[in-house]
Amino acid sequence: GLGTALMGALLYRSLKCMKLLIKGGADVNRRNSLLATPLVVATGHKGYTNFVQFLLKAGADPNIPDAYGRLPVEHAARRDCREEVEMLFPLTFPIPTIPNWSVDGIILHAKFESAKPLDQSHLERTKAIMKSQADHAFRLKDYKLASKAYGVEYKQACDALLDAQKLDPGNTEVERELRKARELMKAPGEADK
């Protein structure tokens, strides 16, 4: 599935809920079915710096990679988030493929790697993983998360939400997310504002 309650709290950006879950014994290093820890997810998204800081204080291990072998520090560097790289750097074991093991060296390496074209199989695998996440959220009737997980697959998100509307007519959440997905088909990036 998409993951644990802790992962859900992270995706919905609820620091308060995350604190309660961790206080109650949630494992900050537990991977979801996509082999991502909460720290990997947080470092992979813009605007989660306070969550990264919180997870590290709660004991998250920055040396657990994602399914592709990338560490949280690499995700932060790919987004050019120096603040997160600086937080993660002293806690991360040196990566042999990064010749200049420093904050600047990691960011430079990430920019270089990001500029390389991805092979088609990597793109297809990533797309399949995202679709699987969205399908799972849809089956759980978590329409908001499903539409987010469909990401740029706006047409597919619209189709799934239309199906949800047939199964659950009058559901305001479905209608709201369907409206957003339709807006995104017209002008990507606008419905989240």
C-alpha positions in Angstrom: 0.0 0.0 0.0 0.9 3.6 0.2 2.4 3.1 3.6 1.9 3.6 7.3 -0.2 6.1 9.3 3.1 8.1 9.7 3.5 8.3 6.0 -0.1 9.4 5.6 0.4 12.1 8.2 3.6 13.2 6.3 1.8 13.3 2.9 -1.0 15.4 4.4 1.6 17.6 6.0 0.4 17.1 9.6 3.4 17.6 11.9 1.1 17.4 14.9 -0.2 14.0 13.9 3.3 12.8 13.1 4.4 13.8 16.6 1.5 11.9 18.2 2.2 8.8 16.1 5.9 8.7 16.9 5.1 9.3 20.6 2.8 6.3 20.3 5.6 4.1 18.9 5.5 4.6 15.1 8.7 3.5 13.4 10.3 6.5 11.7 12.4 4.2 9.5 9.6 1.9 8.3 9.5 1.7 4.5 6.3 1.7 2.5 5.6 -0.8 -0.3 7.6 1.4 -2.6 10.6 1.0 -0.3 10.6 4.7 0.7 11.0 5.8 4.3 9.2 9.0 5.5 12.6 10.7 5.3 13.1 9.7 1.7 9.6 11.1 0.9 10.1 14.3 2.8 13.5 15.0 1.1 11.9 14.3 -2.3 9.4 17.2 -2.0 9.8 20.9 -1.9 8.5 22.6 1.3 9.1 19.7 3.7 12.2 21.0 5.4 10.6 21.2 8.8 9.4 17.6 8.4 13.0 16.5 7.5 14.3 18.3 10.6 11.6 16.7 12.8 12.2 13.2 11.4 15.9 13.5 12.0 15.3 14.6 15.6 12.9 11.6 16.0 15.7 9.2 15.0 15.1 8.8 11.2 18.1 7.1 9.6 19.5 9.1 6.6 21.4 6.1 5.4 18.4 4.1 4.2 18.0 4.5 0.4 14.9 4.5 -1.8 14.1 1.7 -4.3 16.6 3.2 -6.7 19.5 3.3 -4.2 19.3 7.1 -3.6 19.8 8.4 -0.1 17.8 11.3 1.4 20.8 13.7 1.0 20.7 13.0 -2.7 17.0 13.8 -3.0 17.5 17.1 -1.1 20.5 17.9 -3.4 18.5 17.1 -6.6 16.0 19.7 -5.4 18.9 22.1 -4.7 17.8 22.4 -1.1 21.0 23.4 0.6 19.4 23.7 4.1 18.3 20.0 4.0 21.7 18.8 2.5 23.4 20.6 5.4 21.1 18.9 7.9 21.7 15.5 6.4 25.4 15.7 5.5 27.0 15.1 8.9 24.6 12.1 9.5 25.1 10.5 6.1 27.9 8.0 5.3 30.0 9.1 2.4 28.7 7.9 -1.0 31.6 6.4 -3.0 30.3 7.7 -6.4 30.4 11.3 -5.1 34.1 12.3 -5.4 33.8 15.6 -3.5 32.2 14.6 -0.2 31.0 18.0 0.9 27.7 19.9 0.9 28.7 21.7 -2.3 30.1 18.5 -3.8 26.9 16.6 -3.2 24.7 19.4 -4.7 27.0 19.7 -7.8 27.0 15.9 -8.3 23.2 15.8 -8.0 22.9 18.6 -10.6 25.2 16.7 -12.9 23.3 13.4 -12.5 19.9 15.2 -12.9 21.1 16.6 -16.3 21.6 13.0 -17.6 18.7 11.6 -19.6 16.9 8.8 -17.9 16.5 5.5 -19.9 13.0 4.5 -21.0 12.8 1.5 -18.6 13.5 3.8 -15.6 10.7 6.2 -16.7 8.3 3.4 -17.3 9.0 1.9 -13.9 8.5 5.2 -12.2 5.2 5.8 -14.0 4.1 2.3 -13.0 4.9 2.9 -9.4 3.0 6.1 -9.3 0.0 4.5 -11.0 0.1 1.7 -8.5 0.1 4.2 -5.6 -2.9 6.0 -7.1 -4.8 2.8 -7.8 -4.3 1.7 -4.2 -5.5 5.0 -2.8 -8.5 4.9 -5.1 -9.4 1.4 -3.8 -9.2 2.8 -0.3 -11.6 5.6 -1.3 -8.9 8.1 -0.5 -9.7 10.2 -3.6 -7.7 13.2 -2.6 -4.5 11.2 -2.2 -5.3 9.2 -5.4 -5.6 12.3 -7.5 -2.3 13.6 -6.0 -0.6 10.2 -6.7 -1.8 10.3 -10.3 0.3 13.4 -10.6 0.6 14.6 -14.1 -1.7 11.8 -15.3 -4.6 14.2 -15.2 -6.7 12.4 -17.8 -6.3 9.1 -15.9 -7.1 10.9 -12.6 -10.3 12.4 -14.2 -11.3 8.9 -15.4 -10.7 7.3 -12.0 -12.6 10.1 -10.2 -15.5 9.8 -12.7 -15.7 6.1 -11.8 -15.6 7.1 -8.1 -18.4 9.6 -8.6 -20.5 6.8 -10.1 -19.8 4.5 -7.2 -20.2 7.2 -4.6 -22.6 9.8 -6.0 -22.8 13.1 -4.1 -19.4 12.6 -2.4 -18.1 16.2 -2.1 -14.5 15.1 -1.8 -14.8 13.2 -5.1 -16.4 16.2 -6.8 -13.8 18.6 -5.5 -10.9 16.5 -6.6 -12.6 15.9 -10.0 -12.9 19.6 -10.5 -9.2 20.1 -9.6 -8.2 17.3 -12.0 -10.2 18.9 -14.8 -8.7 22.3 -14.1 -5.2 20.7 -14.2 -5.9 19.2 -17.6 -6.6 22.8 -18.8 -3.7 24.5 -16.9 -1.3 22.2 -15.2 0.0 23.5 -11.8 -3.0 25.9 -11.2 -5.4 23.8 -9.2 -3.0 23.3 -6.3 -2.8 27.1 -5.7 
